[in-house]
Amino acid sequence: MKTFLRRWALVWPLGLGLVCLYLAVFVFPYRIGADFLTKAGWLFGALFLLYWLTAALTRHTTLGRAARLVRKIMRFGCLLFVLSFVVIEGLLIAGAHSDPPQETDAVIVLGAGLVGESPSQALRARLEAAVRYWNAYPDTVLIVTGGQGADELISEAEAMRRYLVDRGVPDAQILCEDRARNTEENFAFSVVLLPEGAQTVGVVSNEFHLFRSRILARREGLVPVAISAPTPRLDLKILYFVREYFSILFMFL
């Protein structure tokens, strides 16, 4: 039995590591969320292979002690990862809902990716949520925020403005912030466009994004009122909730 367990300890991390690397090279680059998935594949592939290497070296006469120490550190790190993942994902799910509807001083619509010059599915959901809010409170100023990515033909803000105008929102009630490259900059650059004295601000984004958006809005001295937009497709929702875990870690670090 001990011999079987030793052999299994060598087989499973090697197998998982090779699978992760295969996915990172041949599968993930051709999927939605390719950048995140590919990096995750390389990271977990490297970690599994390192764990396999330490298992192979545990009985080595000179390196065995160091290998066992590395394995203990990796196990402890894995435990911390699992615990933090469960806690943060719980916070993301708890914060995914809209706040009770109320009229705000302005609304900030956070940008997302484009397909050519058109909003992606996730961004269209945000814009539709903004339109619904504007229909309920037609005097509201909408601030659309998002710069132009390397693979985008126009800025996200401009694509969002066009979409809202096509949906009946007057152009005069739309303010564009077209420099932001991330959520932190979305708020930092949008604050200067707010009407004088504005503090209570609606924040429109997909549900996985609202927990972090509330925190960043408060850092800018705003009182956020979350307006949740659904994330299209179950696979995208799972991907974005997992990716948001790492975004939360980087935000606090």
MIDOSE-1310 file (N, C-alpha, C; in nm, 2 decimals, decimal comma, always signed):
residues 253
mktf	+0,08/-0,12/+0,00/+0,00/+0,00/+0,00/+0,09/+0,13/+0,00; +0,19/+0,13/+0,08/+0,28/+0,24/+0,09/+0,35/+0,26/-0,05; +0,39/+0,15/-0,11/+0,45/+0,16/-0,24/+0,35/+0,23/-0,35; +0,23/+0,19/-0,34/+0,13/+0,24/-0,43/+0,11/+0,39/-0,40
lrrw	+0,10/+0,43/-0,28/+0,08/+0,57/-0,24/+0,20/+0,66/-0,29; +0,32/+0,60/-0,28/+0,44/+0,68/-0,32/+0,44/+0,69/-0,47; +0,40/+0,59/-0,54/+0,39/+0,60/-0,69/+0,28/+0,70/-0,73; +0,17/+0,69/-0,66/+0,05/+0,78/-0,69/+0,09/+0,93/-0,67
alvw	+0,17/+0,95/-0,56/+0,22/+1,09/-0,53/+0,31/+1,14/-0,64; +0,37/+1,05/-0,72/+0,45/+1,09/-0,83/+0,37/+1,11/-0,96; +0,26/+1,04/-0,97/+0,19/+1,04/-1,09/+0,09/+1,15/-1,10; +0,01/+1,18/-1,00/-0,10/+1,27/-1,02/-0,05/+1,42/-1,04
plgl	+0,05/+1,47/-0,96/+0,09/+1,61/-0,99/+0,16/+1,62/-1,13; +0,23/+1,51/-1,18/+0,29/+1,52/-1,31/+0,18/+1,52/-1,42; +0,08/+1,44/-1,40/-0,03/+1,43/-1,49/-0,11/+1,56/-1,50; -0,14/+1,62/-1,38/-0,22/+1,75/-1,38/-0,13/+1,86/-1,44
glvc	+0,00/+1,86/-1,41/+0,08/+1,96/-1,46/+0,09/+1,96/-1,61; +0,10/+1,84/-1,67/+0,11/+1,83/-1,81/-0,02/+1,87/-1,88; -0,13/+1,83/-1,81/-0,26/+1,87/-1,87/-0,28/+2,02/-1,87; -0,24/+2,09/-1,76/-0,25/+2,24/-1,75/-0,17/+2,30/-1,86
lyla	-0,04/+2,25/-1,88/+0,04/+2,31/-1,98/-0,01/+2,29/-2,12; -0,07/+2,17/-2,14/-0,13/+2,14/-2,27/-0,25/+2,24/-2,30; -0,33/+2,26/-2,19/-0,44/+2,35/-2,21/-0,39/+2,50/-2,24; -0,28/+2,54/-2,17/-0,23/+2,67/-2,18/-0,18/+2,69/-2,32
vfvf	-0,13/+2,59/-2,38/-0,06/+2,61/-2,52/-0,16/+2,58/-2,63; -0,25/+2,48/-2,62/-0,33/+2,44/-2,73/-0,48/+2,47/-2,72; -0,53/+2,50/-2,60/-0,67/+2,52/-2,59/-0,71/+2,66/-2,54; -0,66/+2,71/-2,43/-0,70/+2,83/-2,37/-0,68/+2,95/-2,46
pyri	-0,57/+2,96/-2,54/-0,55/+3,08/-2,63/-0,66/+3,10/-2,73; -0,74/+3,01/-2,75/-0,85/+3,02/-2,85/-0,99/+3,03/-2,79; -0,99/+3,06/-2,66/-1,12/+3,07/-2,59/-1,14/+3,21/-2,54; -1,27/+3,24/-2,50/-1,30/+3,37/-2,44/-1,23/+3,38/-2,31
gadf	-1,17/+3,49/-2,27/-1,09/+3,50/-2,15/-0,95/+3,44/-2,17; -0,90/+3,44/-2,29/-0,78/+3,37/-2,33/-0,66/+3,41/-2,24; -0,65/+3,54/-2,22/-0,53/+3,59/-2,15/-0,53/+3,54/-2,00; -0,64/+3,55/-1,93/-0,65/+3,50/-1,80/-0,63/+3,34/-1,79
ltka	-0,70/+3,27/-1,88/-0,70/+3,13/-1,88/-0,56/+3,08/-1,91; -0,49/+3,14/-2,01/-0,36/+3,09/-2,05/-0,26/+3,11/-1,93; -0,26/+3,23/-1,87/-0,18/+3,26/-1,75/-0,20/+3,16/-1,64; -0,33/+3,13/-1,61/-0,37/+3,04/-1,51/-0,31/+2,90/-1,54
gwlf	-0,32/+2,86/-1,67/-0,27/+2,73/-1,71/-0,12/+2,71/-1,69; -0,05/+2,82/-1,73/+0,10/+2,81/-1,71/+0,13/+2,81/-1,56; +0,06/+2,89/-1,48/+0,09/+2,90/-1,33/+0,06/+2,77/-1,26; -0,06/+2,71/-1,28/-0,09/+2,59/-1,22/-0,01/+2,47/-1,27
galf	+0,02/+2,47/-1,40/+0,11/+2,37/-1,46/+0,24/+2,37/-1,39; +0,30/+2,49/-1,37/+0,43/+2,50/-1,31/+0,43/+2,46/-1,16; +0,32/+2,49/-1,09/+0,31/+2,45/-0,95/+0,29/+2,30/-0,94; +0,21/+2,24/-1,02/+0,20/+2,09/-1,02/+0,33/+2,02/-1,05
llyw	+0,40/+2,07/-1,15/+0,53/+2,01/-1,18/+0,63/+2,03/-1,07; +0,63/+2,15/-1,00/+0,72/+2,17/-0,89/+0,69/+2,07/-0,78; +0,56/+2,05/-0,75/+0,52/+1,96/-0,65/+0,56/+1,82/-0,68; +0,55/+1,78/-0,81/+0,59/+1,65/-0,86/+0,74/+1,63/-0,84
ltaa	+0,82/+1,74/-0,87/+0,96/+1,73/-0,85/+1,00/+1,72/-0,71; +0,93/+1,79/-0,62/+0,97/+1,77/-0,47/+0,93/+1,63/-0,43; +0,82/+1,57/-0,48/+0,79/+1,43/-0,44/+0,90/+1,34/-0,49; +0,95/+1,36/-0,61/+1,06/+1,27/-0,66/+1,19/+1,29/-0,58
ltrh	+1,21/+1,40/-0,52/+1,33/+1,42/-0,45/+1,33/+1,40/-0,30; +1,21/+1,36/-0,25/+1,20/+1,35/-0,10/+1,29/+1,24/-0,04; +1,32/+1,14/-0,12/+1,41/+1,03/-0,07/+1,56/+1,05/-0,11; +1,58/+1,16/-0,18/+1,72/+1,19/-0,22/+1,81/+1,22/-0,09
ttlg	+1,93/+1,17/-0,09/+2,01/+1,18/+0,03/+2,05/+1,32/+0,07; +2,07/+1,41/-0,03/+2,11/+1,54/+0,01/+2,00/+1,64/-0,01; +1,91/+1,62/-0,10/+1,80/+1,72/-0,13/+1,67/+1,68/-0,07; +1,66/+1,57/-0,01/+1,53/+1,52/+0,05/+1,47/+1,61/+0,15
raar	+1,56/+1,67/+0,24/+1,51/+1,75/+0,35/+1,45/+1,88/+0,29; +1,52/+1,94/+0,20/+1,47/+2,06/+0,13/+1,34/+2,04/+0,06; +1,34/+1,92/-0,01/+1,22/+1,89/-0,09/+1,10/+1,87/+0,00; +1,12/+1,81/+0,12/+1,00/+1,79/+0,21/+0,96/+1,93/+0,27
lvrk	+1,05/+2,02/+0,29/+1,02/+2,15/+0,34/+0,93/+2,23/+0,23; +0,98/+2,22/+0,11/+0,90/+2,29/+0,00/+0,76/+2,23/-0,01; +0,75/+2,10/+0,00/+0,62/+2,04/-0,01/+0,53/+2,09/+0,11; +0,58/+2,10/+0,23/+0,50/+2,15/+0,34/+0,46/+2,29/+0,31
imrf	+0,55/+2,38/+0,26/+0,51/+2,51/+0,23/+0,40/+2,52/+0,12; +0,42/+2,44/+0,02/+0,32/+2,43/-0,09/+0,18/+2,39/-0,04; +0,18/+2,29/+0,05/+0,05/+2,24/+0,11/-0,01/+2,35/+0,19; +0,07/+2,42/+0,27/+0,01/+2,53/+0,35/-0,04/+2,64/+0,26
gcll	+0,04/+2,67/+0,15/-0,01/+2,77/+0,06/-0,14/+2,73/-0,01; -0,15/+2,60/-0,04/-0,27/+2,55/-0,10/-0,39/+2,57/-0,01; -0,37/+2,54/+0,12/-0,48/+2,56/+0,22/-0,52/+2,70/+0,23; -0,42/+2,79/+0,23/-0,46/+2,94/+0,23/-0,53/+2,98/+0,11
fvls	-0,49/+2,93/-0,01/-0,56/+2,96/-0,13/-0,71/+2,91/-0,13; -0,73/+2,79/-0,08/-0,87/+2,74/-0,08/-0,95/+2,82/+0,02; -0,90/+2,85/+0,14/-0,98/+2,92/+0,23/-1,01/+3,07/+0,18; -0,91/+3,13/+0,13/-0,93/+3,27/+0,08/-1,02/+3,27/-0,04
fvvi	-1,01/+3,17/-0,13/-1,10/+3,16/-0,24/-1,25/+3,15/-0,20; -1,27/+3,06/-0,10/-1,41/+3,04/-0,05/-1,46/+3,17/+0,01; -1,38/+3,24/+0,09/-1,43/+3,36/+0,16/-1,45/+3,47/+0,06; -1,36/+3,49/-0,04/-1,37/+3,60/-0,13/-1,49/+3,57/-0,23
egll	-1,50/+3,45/-0,28/-1,61/+3,42/-0,37/-1,75/+3,44/-0,29; -1,75/+3,40/-0,16/-1,87/+3,43/-0,09/-1,90/+3,58/-0,08; -1,80/+3,66/-0,07/-1,83/+3,81/-0,06/-1,87/+3,86/-0,20; -1,81/+3,80/-0,31/-1,85/+3,84/-0,44/-2,00/+3,81/-0,47
iaga	-2,04/+3,69/-0,43/-2,18/+3,64/-0,45/-2,27/+3,73/-0,37; -2,23/+3,75/-0,24/-2,32/+3,84/-0,16/-2,33/+3,98/-0,21; -2,23/+4,03/-0,27/-2,23/+4,17/-0,32/-2,28/+4,18/-0,47; -2,33/+4,07/-0,53/-2,37/+4,07/-0,67/-2,50/+4,13/-0,70
hsdp	-2,58/+4,17/-0,60/-2,71/+4,22/-0,62/-2,71/+4,37/-0,63; -2,82/+4,42/-0,69/-2,84/+4,57/-0,70/-2,89/+4,62/-0,56; -2,85/+4,74/-0,53/-2,90/+4,81/-0,41/-3,04/+4,85/-0,44; -3,12/+4,88/-0,34/-3,26/+4,93/-0,36/-3,26/+5,05/-0,45
pqet	-3,35/+5,05/-0,55/-3,34/+5,16/-0,65/-3,37/+5,30/-0,58; -3,30/+5,40/-0,63/-3,31/+5,53/-0,58/-3,25/+5,63/-0,68; -3,30/+5,75/-0,68/-3,25/+5,85/-0,77/-3,11/+5,89/-0,72; -3,01/+5,90/-0,81/-2,88/+5,93/-0,77/-2,84/+6,06/-0,84
davi	-2,72/+6,12/-0,80/-2,67/+6,24/-0,86/-2,62/+6,22/-1,00; -2,57/+6,10/-1,03/-2,53/+6,06/-1,16/-2,51/+5,91/-1,16; -2,48/+5,86/-1,28/-2,46/+5,71/-1,29/-2,33/+5,69/-1,37; -2,24/+5,61/-1,32/-2,12/+5,57/-1,39/-2,14/+5,43/-1,44
vlga	-2,12/+5,42/-1,57/-2,14/+5,29/-1,64/-1,99/+5,24/-1,67; -1,95/+5,13/-1,61/-1,82/+5,08/-1,62/-1,80/+5,01/-1,76; -1,69/+5,03/-1,82/-1,66/+4,97/-1,95/-1,62/+4,83/-1,95; -1,63/+4,76/-2,06/-1,58/+4,62/-2,08/-1,54/+4,61/-2,22
glvg	-1,51/+4,49/-2,27/-1,45/+4,47/-2,40/-1,55/+4,50/-2,51; -1,48/+4,52/-2,63/-1,56/+4,55/-2,75/-1,53/+4,44/-2,85; -1,63/+4,42/-2,94/-1,61/+4,33/-3,06/-1,61/+4,42/-3,18; -1,49/+4,46/-3,23/-1,48/+4,56/-3,33/-1,52/+4,69/-3,27
esps	-1,63/+4,75/-3,32/-1,67/+4,88/-3,26/-1,80/+4,86/-3,18; -1,84/+4,74/-3,16/-1,96/+4,71/-3,09/-1,94/+4,65/-2,95; -2,02/+4,69/-2,85/-2,01/+4,63/-2,71/-2,01/+4,48/-2,71; -1,93/+4,42/-2,63/-1,94/+4,28/-2,61/-2,07/+4,24/-2,53
qalr	-2,10/+4,11/-2,52/-2,22/+4,07/-2,45/-2,23/+4,12/-2,31; -2,12/+4,12/-2,24/-2,11/+4,16/-2,10/-2,14/+4,31/-2,10; -2,08/+4,39/-2,19/-2,10/+4,53/-2,19/-2,24/+4,57/-2,23; -2,30/+4,50/-2,32/-2,44/+4,53/-2,36/-2,53/+4,51/-2,24
arle	-2,50/+4,41/-2,16/-2,59/+4,39/-2,04/-2,58/+4,51/-1,95; -2,46/+4,56/-1,93/-2,44/+4,68/-1,85/-2,52/+4,80/-1,91; -2,51/+4,82/-2,04/-2,57/+4,93/-2,11/-2,72/+4,92/-2,10; -2,77/+4,80/-2,11/-2,92/+4,78/-2,10/-2,97/+4,81/-1,96
aavr	-2,89/+4,77/-1,86/-2,92/+4,81/-1,72/-2,92/+4,96/-1,70; -2,82/+5,03/-1,77/-2,82/+5,17/-1,76/-2,94/+5,24/-1,83; -2,98/+5,18/-1,94/-3,10/+5,23/-2,01/-3,23/+5,21/-1,92; -3,24/+5,10/-1,86/-3,35/+5,08/-1,77/-3,36/+5,18/-1,66
ywna	-3,24/+5,20/-1,60/-3,23/+5,30/-1,49/-3,27/+5,44/-1,54; -3,22/+5,48/-1,66/-3,24/+5,61/-1,72/-3,39/+5,62/-1,75; -3,46/+5,52/-1,80/-3,60/+5,52/-1,82/-3,68/+5,55/-1,69; -3,63/+5,50/-1,58/-3,70/+5,53/-1,45/-3,66/+5,67/-1,40
ypdt	-3,54/+5,72/-1,43/-3,50/+5,85/-1,38/-3,44/+5,92/-1,50; -3,52/+5,98/-1,59/-3,48/+6,03/-1,71/-3,39/+6,16/-1,70; -3,38/+6,22/-1,59/-3,30/+6,34/-1,57/-3,15/+6,31/-1,53; -3,13/+6,18/-1,52/-2,99/+6,14/-1,47/-2,89/+6,15/-1,58
vliv	-2,77/+6,20/-1,54/-2,65/+6,21/-1,62/-2,58/+6,08/-1,62; -2,55/+6,02/-1,74/-2,48/+5,90/-1,74/-2,33/+5,92/-1,78; -2,24/+5,87/-1,71/-2,10/+5,88/-1,74/-2,05/+5,74/-1,79; -2,01/+5,73/-1,91/-1,96/+5,61/-1,96/-1,80/+5,61/-1,96
tggq	-1,74/+5,51/-1,91/-1,60/+5,51/-1,88/-1,53/+5,39/-1,94; -1,42/+5,41/-2,01/-1,34/+5,30/-2,07/-1,26/+5,35/-2,18; -1,13/+5,32/-2,18/-1,04/+5,36/-2,28/-1,04/+5,26/-2,40; -0,94/+5,28/-2,49/-0,93/+5,19/-2,61/-0,82/+5,09/-2,58
gade	-0,86/+4,96/-2,59/-0,76/+4,86/-2,57/-0,68/+4,84/-2,70; -0,57/+4,76/-2,69/-0,49/+4,73/-2,81/-0,56/+4,67/-2,92; -0,66/+4,59/-2,89/-0,74/+4,51/-2,99/-0,87/+4,58/-3,02; -0,89/+4,70/-2,98/-1,02/+4,77/-3,00/-1,01/+4,88/-3,10
lise	-1,11/+4,90/-3,18/-1,10/+5,00/-3,29/-1,13/+5,14/-3,24; -1,21/+5,15/-3,14/-1,25/+5,28/-3,08/-1,25/+5,26/-2,93; -1,26/+5,37/-2,85/-1,27/+5,36/-2,71/-1,40/+5,29/-2,66; -1,39/+5,23/-2,55/-1,51/+5,17/-2,50/-1,62/+5,27/-2,47
aeam	-1,57/+5,39/-2,42/-1,66/+5,50/-2,39/-1,74/+5,54/-2,51; -1,67/+5,55/-2,63/-1,74/+5,60/-2,75/-1,84/+5,49/-2,79; -1,80/+5,36/-2,79/-1,90/+5,26/-2,82/-2,02/+5,26/-2,73; -2,00/+5,28/-2,61/-2,11/+5,29/-2,51/-2,20/+5,41/-2,54
rryl	-2,14/+5,52/-2,57/-2,22/+5,64/-2,60/-2,31/+5,62/-2,72; -2,25/+5,56/-2,83/-2,33/+5,53/-2,95/-2,45/+5,44/-2,91; -2,42/+5,34/-2,83/-2,52/+5,24/-2,80/-2,64/+5,31/-2,72; -2,60/+5,39/-2,62/-2,70/+5,46/-2,54/-2,79/+5,55/-2,63
vdrg	-2,72/+5,63/-2,72/-2,79/+5,72/-2,81/-2,89/+5,64/-2,89; -2,85/+5,53/-2,95/-2,94/+5,44/-3,03/-3,06/+5,39/-2,95; -3,04/+5,38/-2,81/-3,15/+5,33/-2,73/-3,23/+5,45/-2,67; -3,21/+5,57/-2,72/-3,30/+5,68/-2,69/-3,25/+5,78/-2,58
vpda	-3,13/+5,76/-2,53/-3,07/+5,85/-2,43/-3,02/+5,97/-2,50; -3,06/+6,09/-2,46/-3,00/+6,21/-2,53/-2,85/+6,22/-2,51; -2,79/+6,26/-2,62/-2,64/+6,27/-2,62/-2,59/+6,37/-2,52; -2,68/+6,48/-2,49/-2,64/+6,58/-2,40/-2,63/+6,53/-2,25
qilc	-2,69/+6,41/-2,23/-2,69/+6,36/-2,09/-2,59/+6,25/-2,07; -2,50/+6,23/-2,17/-2,40/+6,13/-2,17/-2,26/+6,20/-2,17; -2,18/+6,17/-2,06/-2,04/+6,22/-2,06/-1,95/+6,10/-2,08; -1,84/+6,13/-2,16/-1,75/+6,02/-2,19/-1,62/+6,04/-2,12
edra	-1,57/+5,93/-2,06/-1,44/+5,93/-2,00/-1,36/+5,81/-2,08; -1,27/+5,85/-2,16/-1,21/+5,75/-2,26/-1,06/+5,72/-2,24; -1,01/+5,74/-2,11/-0,87/+5,71/-2,08/-0,85/+5,59/-1,99; -0,95/+5,55/-1,92/-0,93/+5,45/-1,81/-0,89/+5,31/-1,87
rnte	-0,80/+5,25/-1,81/-0,75/+5,11/-1,85/-0,80/+5,00/-1,75; -0,85/+5,04/-1,64/-0,89/+4,94/-1,54/-1,00/+5,01/-1,45; -1,06/+4,93/-1,36/-1,17/+4,98/-1,28/-1,13/+5,09/-1,19; -1,01/+5,08/-1,13/-0,96/+5,19/-1,04/-0,96/+5,32/-1,12
enfa	-0,90/+5,32/-1,24/-0,90/+5,44/-1,32/-1,04/+5,48/-1,37; -1,13/+5,39/-1,39/-1,27/+5,42/-1,42/-1,32/+5,52/-1,32; -1,30/+5,50/-1,20/-1,36/+5,59/-1,10/-1,27/+5,71/-1,08; -1,14/+5,70/-1,08/-1,05/+5,81/-1,06/-1,07/+5,92/-1,17
fsvv	-1,09/+5,87/-1,29/-1,11/+5,97/-1,40/-1,25/+6,01/-1,42; -1,35/+5,94/-1,37/-1,49/+5,98/-1,38/-1,53/+6,08/-1,28; -1,46/+6,08/-1,16/-1,50/+6,17/-1,05/-1,50/+6,32/-1,10; -1,40/+6,35/-1,18/-1,39/+6,49/-1,23/-1,50/+6,53/-1,32
llpe	-1,57/+6,43/-1,38/-1,69/+6,46/-1,47/-1,82/+6,48/-1,40; -1,82/+6,44/-1,27/-1,95/+6,44/-1,20/-2,00/+6,58/-1,18; -2,13/+6,60/-1,18/-2,19/+6,74/-1,15/-2,14/+6,79/-1,02; -2,12/+6,92/-1,00/-2,07/+6,98/-0,88/-2,16/+6,93/-0,76
gaqt	-2,09/+6,89/-0,66/-2,16/+6,84/-0,54/-2,22/+6,70/-0,54; -2,20/+6,63/-0,65/-2,25/+6,50/-0,66/-2,17/+6,40/-0,57; -2,24/+6,32/-0,50/-2,18/+6,22/-0,41/-2,24/+6,08/-0,42; -2,37/+6,08/-0,42/-2,44/+5,95/-0,44/-2,45/+5,92/-0,59
vgvv	-2,38/+5,81/-0,62/-2,36/+5,78/-0,77/-2,40/+5,63/-0,79; -2,48/+5,61/-0,90/-2,51/+5,48/-0,94/-2,39/+5,42/-1,01; -2,37/+5,29/-0,98/-2,26/+5,22/-1,05/-2,31/+5,10/-1,12; -2,30/+5,10/-1,25/-2,35/+4,99/-1,33/-2,24/+4,90/-1,38
snef	-2,25/+4,77/-1,34/-2,16/+4,67/-1,39/-2,23/+4,53/-1,38; -2,16/+4,43/-1,43/-2,21/+4,29/-1,41/-2,19/+4,25/-1,27; -2,27/+4,15/-1,23/-2,28/+4,12/-1,09/-2,15/+4,08/-1,02; -2,06/+4,01/-1,10/-1,94/+3,96/-1,04/-1,85/+4,08/-1,00
hlfr	-1,87/+4,19/-1,06/-1,78/+4,31/-1,05/-1,82/+4,41/-0,95; -1,94/+4,39/-0,89/-2,00/+4,50/-0,81/-1,93/+4,51/-0,67; -1,89/+4,40/-0,61/-1,82/+4,40/-0,48/-1,70/+4,49/-0,49; -1,61/+4,47/-0,59/-1,49/+4,55/-0,60/-1,53/+4,69/-0,64
sril	-1,63/+4,71/-0,72/-1,66/+4,84/-0,77/-1,71/+4,93/-0,65; -1,79/+4,87/-0,56/-1,83/+4,95/-0,44/-1,71/+5,00/-0,36; -1,61/+4,91/-0,35/-1,49/+4,95/-0,27/-1,42/+5,06/-0,33; -1,40/+5,05/-0,47/-1,32/+5,15/-0,54/-1,40/+5,28/-0,54
arre	-1,53/+5,28/-0,55/-1,61/+5,40/-0,55/-1,59/+5,47/-0,42; -1,60/+5,40/-0,31/-1,59/+5,46/-0,18/-1,45/+5,52/-0,16; -1,35/+5,46/-0,22/-1,21/+5,52/-0,21/-1,20/+5,65/-0,27; -1,29/+5,68/-0,37/-1,30/+5,81/-0,43/-1,39/+5,91/-0,36
glvp	-1,44/+5,87/-0,25/-1,53/+5,95/-0,17/-1,67/+5,95/-0,21; -1,71/+5,85/-0,29/-1,85/+5,84/-0,34/-1,93/+5,75/-0,26; -2,06/+5,77/-0,26/-2,16/+5,68/-0,20/-2,22/+5,60/-0,32; -2,18/+5,47/-0,34/-2,22/+5,40/-0,45/-2,36/+5,33/-0,43
vais	-2,44/+5,33/-0,54/-2,56/+5,26/-0,54/-2,55/+5,16/-0,66; -2,53/+5,03/-0,62/-2,50/+4,93/-0,72/-2,62/+4,90/-0,81; -2,60/+4,90/-0,94/-2,70/+4,86/-1,04/-2,65/+4,74/-1,11; -2,70/+4,62/-1,08/-2,65/+4,50/-1,13/-2,70/+4,46/-1,27
aptp	-2,60/+4,42/-1,36/-2,64/+4,37/-1,49/-2,60/+4,22/-1,50; -2,69/+4,14/-1,56/-2,66/+4,00/-1,56/-2,54/+3,97/-1,65; -2,46/+3,86/-1,62/-2,35/+3,82/-1,70/-2,40/+3,71/-1,80; -2,39/+3,74/-1,93/-2,44/+3,64/-2,02/-2,36/+3,51/-2,02
rldl	-2,43/+3,40/-2,03/-2,38/+3,26/-2,04/-2,32/+3,22/-1,91; -2,35/+3,10/-1,87/-2,30/+3,04/-1,75/-2,15/+3,02/-1,75; -2,09/+2,98/-1,86/-1,94/+2,96/-1,86/-1,87/+3,09/-1,84; -1,92/+3,20/-1,90/-1,86/+3,33/-1,88/-1,88/+3,38/-1,73
kily	-1,99/+3,35/-1,67/-2,02/+3,39/-1,53/-1,92/+3,32/-1,44; -1,90/+3,19/-1,46/-1,80/+3,12/-1,38/-1,66/+3,17/-1,40; -1,62/+3,19/-1,53/-1,49/+3,24/-1,56/-1,47/+3,38/-1,49; -1,56/+3,47/-1,50/-1,54/+3,60/-1,45/-1,54/+3,61/-1,29
fvre	-1,63/+3,52/-1,23/-1,62/+3,51/-1,09/-1,49/+3,46/-1,04; -1,43/+3,36/-1,10/-1,30/+3,31/-1,07/-1,19/+3,42/-1,09; -1,20/+3,48/-1,20/-1,10/+3,59/-1,23/-1,11/+3,70/-1,13; -1,23/+3,73/-1,09/-1,24/+3,84/-1,00/-1,18/+3,81/-0,86
yfsi	-1,16/+3,69/-0,83/-1,09/+3,65/-0,70/-0,95/+3,71/-0,71; -0,88/+3,69/-0,82/-0,74/+3,74/-0,83/-0,74/+3,89/-0,84; -0,84/+3,95/-0,90/-0,85/+4,10/-0,90/-0,86/+4,16/-0,76; -0,94/+4,09/-0,68/-0,96/+4,13/-0,54/-0,83/+4,12/-0,46
lfmf	-0,75/+4,01/-0,48/-0,62/+4,00/-0,42/-0,53/+4,11/-0,46; -0,52/+4,13/-0,59/-0,43/+4,24/-0,64/-0,47/+4,38/-0,58; -0,60/+4,40/-0,57/-0,65/+4,53/-0,52/-0,60/+4,55/-0,38; -0,60/+4,45/-0,29/-0,56/+4,47/-0,15/-0,41/+4,46/-0,14
l	-0,34/+4,39/-0,23/-0,20/+4,39/-0,22/-0,13/+4,51/-0,27
